[in-house]
Amino acid sequence: MHDSATLKVPTGKLLEVAVTYDERVTDARVTGDFFLEPPESHAALEAALEGHPTDVSRTTLVEAIQDVDATCIGFDAEHLADATLEAIR
């Protein structure tokens, strides 16, 4: 399956997560109106969402996102976890 979710975070930024999944997330794409430092961390952030079962907990996703060496500007790990969960549920 392939689905996506768009979330408008309180700062007004848009965050979109597109996922491909069966029993696990096999591919994730994160786009939107935000910045990452360093910019090269984008692929690692997407990879942090991949491999999780579709019934993954919000806490597990937040921890996986926070483990990436990136500074998210315009959203936080909780926002990204919420958008991911909305896409897979």
Secondary structure, 3 states (H helix, E strand, C coil): CEEEEEEECCCCCEEEEEEEECCEEEEEEEEECCEEECHHHHHHHHHHHCCCECCCCHHHHHHHHHCCCCEEECCCHHHHHHHHHHHHC
